[in-house]
Structures are given as structure tokens and as C-alpha cells.
Amino acid sequence: MSDADGLRYTKIPLNNGSDEIPALGFGTLIPDPVATKEAVRIALEVGFRQFDCAERYRNEAQVGEAMRAVINEGKVNRKDVFVGTKLWNTNHRPERVRPALEASLRRLQLDYVDLYCTHTPFAFKPGDDQDPRDENGKVIYDSATTLTDTWKALESLVDEGRCKAIGLSNVNLGQLKEVFEFARVKPAVIQVESHPYLPEWELLDYCKKNGIVMQAFAALGHGMEPKLLEDPVVTSIAKRVGKTPAQVLLAWGVQRGTSPLTTSTSGRYIKENFDIATLPDEAINEISQGISRRVRLNTVVETGVPGFIPRAK
Ligand SMILES: NC(=O)c1ccc[n+]([C@@H]2O[C@H](COP(=O)([O-])OP(=O)(O)OC[C@H]3O[C@@H](n4cnc5c(N)ncnc54)[C@H](OP(=O)(O)O)[C@@H]3O)[C@@H](O)[C@H]2O)c1
């Protein structure tokens, strides 16, 4: 395995928009605003060219400040960075979609995003409270708004050039097929939890057949139990090839044709996570076929309530 190979620069063609997406992505689900700014700067400087954001992360402004600073220093061109952000559940009503994207663009200090996804297929009660609850603490959904309504509003944003491509996050195969079949502008990307404990092969197969890119979040297991980074198959491959378990997991994600998203606030980890190299085929097969444990870490797909983001006090 060579450190100088081009795996880290892999790009995947898109069925819409900015031609292609850099496979290895940096996620910005970082609760601390100061740490967000620092992490995004480091990620750009070490070479990450794909960034995943969301209005729900409440830190688009810090992501934008960091990107703008690095662009203004002449270190990176805007057109070379693929930026995606996500529409939150409380903005699914068609009339709320454009203002939500415009607010994200303002915070990110951008004229357009390369990708705009619905964060979940669930519409919540519209309004400024991102986590609307009734007196019993139950989420208030908006049954008057369907995903079809929201998707049509997203299609108009592509027509207007405010986002180059549109996608869906936290969908299952049935929900994806439904949107894909009626859509005038097809989903270019889906963003779902995926790692060796949740490989989502069937979903990936459908995506590949239809030119949809599958972004895989929690690529390193989100630091939760069971610890994917300590899986014996992963650690033994890491030893054998002279890479870290994180690098093995990210290489597996890229080599099987997904776009793995990872996050860190540590400069050392951010650098490490970009420094991936191609794994031999037998290592890829060992992970794909030799790990049979199945775990979903994030239950957001079931309810629309984000599993990894603490509720605002
Ligand atoms: N669509 C959705 O609903 C959704 C949900 C979740 C996430 N996402 C996106 O996906 C991105 C990635 O998700 P994630 O946070 O679950 O990613 P992850 O990379 O699986 O987990 C991040 C955790 O791994 C640790 N880590 C990172 N690099 C490491 C390394 N080289 N060695 C050891 N530990 C390492 C981090 O620790 P430190 O912080 O200490 O470095 C952090 O605790 C998010 O930022 C977000 O953009 C989307």
C-alpha cells in the first residue's frame, strides 16, 4: 500500500450539478462554535474538499467564517470546495424552503451550495423552534406537508441556481424510490448512517444503479459503543497495512463507492483521516464479508429526531 496513492482525491460523478463530489468528506456536526471554526480551517488546510453542514448544527456561521478566511488567504478556491448543507424538519413547508436556504447561504457566506438535502423525511411543526414538542414532550409533526411538496420546492432552488444538486438524508430504500420515481430533478445524493456494522448494501446497490451518491455518516462509529475502531477485523487489517483503524474504515468507505463523512476536533485526527491509502482487495472483502455484527447507532431515521445532537435547553 502506498501513502502517495490517489485514494484521498477520489471523486464520484454526480447525476446533477457540480459534475462530481470529492468522496472523502468532512462533517461539521461539532457542538462548540470555536472548535468548529478551527476544525474546518484545519480540514481545508490538510486537503478535505467536501464539507457537510446543516442549519440544525447551528454553526454554519462558523463554518462560513473559516472557509471564507482560507479562501481569502488564497489557499483554496471556492469552486474547488464542495459544500453541502441540509434543510431542517421545521422548514419543510414549501414556502419556508427558499428562506431556509437563503439563511444558510448567508451564514455560510456563499452564493450557492453544491448540495442541499432534506435532513430527514419528517416534517415538524413549522417555526423557529427546531425541536417543537407538545405538553407531554412528544414531537409535533406537520401532517399537512409531504416529502413530495418539499422536494418540488427544492427542485425550484436548482432551477434558480442557488444549489447545484439536491438530495435526501435519513431515507430508507422505499422512501428514496418514491422520490426518485416522481422527481423532475433526481436526488443526486443520499446521506445515511453507514459503516461496516450497517453497510446498507441494498441501498448502495440501488444508488449505484441510478447514479446516486451515498454519503455515509458515522463512518468511524461516532465514538459510540460498540467501538467500530476497536473491531478486531479492522484493527488486524490496520496492523497489517501500517495504517490506523480510522484510515482503514475510511478507505473501505471510499473503495466500495460511498462518500464517507467523518468529523474530528483534533488536528491530529483530521490530518490522519485525510491521509488514507488504497487497501488490498482481500482487506476490503474481509471487512465486507467478515464483519457480521449489525448495529444502527442513530435512530433519527425512525422519528426525525436527531440522535447525535443534544436538545436545546
Ligand atoms: N444526516 C444526519 O442525520 C447525520 C447524522 C450524523 C452525522 N452526520 C454528518 O456526518 C458527519 C460525521 O459523523 P460522525 O460524527 O458520526 O463521524 P465519525 O467520524 O464516525 O465520529 C466522530 C467521532 O470519532 C472520533 N474520531 C474522529 N477521527 C478519529 C480518529 N482518526 N481516531 C479515533 N477517533 C476519531 C471523533 O473524536 P474527536 O471529536 O475527539 O476527534 C468523534 O468522537 C457529521 O459531522 C455530520 O456532518 C449527519
PDBQT file of the ligand as one rigid body, heavy atoms in Angstrom, charges set to zero:
ROOT
HETATM    1  N1  LIG A 401     -27.657  13.337   8.232  1.00  0.00    +0.000 N 
HETATM    2  C1  LIG A 401     -27.594  13.084   9.505  1.00  0.00    +0.000 C 
HETATM    3  O1  LIG A 401     -28.605  12.917  10.203  1.00  0.00    +0.000 OA
HETATM    4  C2  LIG A 401     -26.249  12.992  10.159  1.00  0.00    +0.000 A 
HETATM    5  C3  LIG A 401     -26.138  12.394  11.414  1.00  0.00    +0.000 A 
HETATM    6  C4  LIG A 401     -24.865  12.314  11.989  1.00  0.00    +0.000 A 
HETATM    7  C5  LIG A 401     -23.772  12.826  11.321  1.00  0.00    +0.000 A 
HETATM    8  N2  LIG A 401     -23.918  13.436  10.108  1.00  0.00    +0.000 N 
HETATM    9  C6  LIG A 401     -22.767  14.037   9.384  1.00  0.00    +0.000 C 
HETATM   10  O2  LIG A 401     -21.704  13.109   9.345  1.00  0.00    +0.000 OA
HETATM   11  C7  LIG A 401     -20.550  13.680   9.948  1.00  0.00    +0.000 C 
HETATM   12  C8  LIG A 401     -19.715  12.586  10.581  1.00  0.00    +0.000 C 
HETATM   13  O3  LIG A 401     -20.479  11.928  11.587  1.00  0.00    +0.000 OA
HETATM   14  P1  LIG A 401     -19.900  11.379  12.910  1.00  0.00    +0.000 P 
HETATM   15  O4  LIG A 401     -19.678  12.490  13.863  1.00  0.00    +0.000 OA
HETATM   16  O5  LIG A 401     -20.752  10.284  13.350  1.00  0.00    +0.000 OA
HETATM   17  O6  LIG A 401     -18.461  10.850  12.432  1.00  0.00    +0.000 OA
HETATM   18  P2  LIG A 401     -17.462   9.775  12.991  1.00  0.00    +0.000 P 
HETATM   19  O7  LIG A 401     -16.177  10.164  12.334  1.00  0.00    +0.000 OA
HETATM   20  O8  LIG A 401     -17.994   8.409  12.847  1.00  0.00    +0.000 OA
HETATM   21  O9  LIG A 401     -17.374  10.029  14.546  1.00  0.00    +0.000 OA
HETATM   22  C9  LIG A 401     -16.753  11.130  15.088  1.00  0.00    +0.000 C 
HETATM   23  C10 LIG A 401     -16.072  10.645  16.380  1.00  0.00    +0.000 C 
HETATM   24  O10 LIG A 401     -14.922   9.873  16.023  1.00  0.00    +0.000 OA
HETATM   25  C11 LIG A 401     -13.775  10.423  16.631  1.00  0.00    +0.000 C 
HETATM   26  N3  LIG A 401     -12.660  10.352  15.681  1.00  0.00    +0.000 N 
HETATM   27  C12 LIG A 401     -12.526  11.035  14.517  1.00  0.00    +0.000 A 
HETATM   28  N4  LIG A 401     -11.399  10.688  13.889  1.00  0.00    +0.000 NA
HETATM   29  C13 LIG A 401     -10.789   9.767  14.657  1.00  0.00    +0.000 A 
HETATM   30  C14 LIG A 401      -9.590   9.033  14.543  1.00  0.00    +0.000 A 
HETATM   31  N5  LIG A 401      -8.802   9.179  13.487  1.00  0.00    +0.000 N 
HETATM   32  N6  LIG A 401      -9.281   8.147  15.526  1.00  0.00    +0.000 NA
HETATM   33  C15 LIG A 401     -10.082   7.979  16.594  1.00  0.00    +0.000 A 
HETATM   34  N7  LIG A 401     -11.250   8.651  16.762  1.00  0.00    +0.000 NA
HETATM   35  C16 LIG A 401     -11.601   9.545  15.800  1.00  0.00    +0.000 A 
HETATM   36  C17 LIG A 401     -14.124  11.847  16.975  1.00  0.00    +0.000 C 
HETATM   37  O11 LIG A 401     -13.431  12.219  18.127  1.00  0.00    +0.000 OA
HETATM   38  P3  LIG A 401     -12.888  13.729  18.397  1.00  0.00    +0.000 P 
HETATM   39  O12 LIG A 401     -14.024  14.663  18.234  1.00  0.00    +0.000 OA
HETATM   40  O13 LIG A 401     -12.342  13.632  19.772  1.00  0.00    +0.000 OA
HETATM   41  O14 LIG A 401     -11.852  13.981  17.431  1.00  0.00    +0.000 OA
HETATM   42  C18 LIG A 401     -15.614  11.773  17.238  1.00  0.00    +0.000 C 
HETATM   43  O15 LIG A 401     -15.856  11.369  18.584  1.00  0.00    +0.000 OA
HETATM   44  C19 LIG A 401     -21.117  14.730  10.920  1.00  0.00    +0.000 C 
HETATM   45  O16 LIG A 401     -20.195  15.723  11.249  1.00  0.00    +0.000 OA
HETATM   46  C20 LIG A 401     -22.245  15.277  10.092  1.00  0.00    +0.000 C 
HETATM   47  O17 LIG A 401     -21.751  16.190   9.136  1.00  0.00    +0.000 OA
HETATM   48  C21 LIG A 401     -25.143  13.501   9.515  1.00  0.00    +0.000 A 
ENDROOT
TORSDOF 0
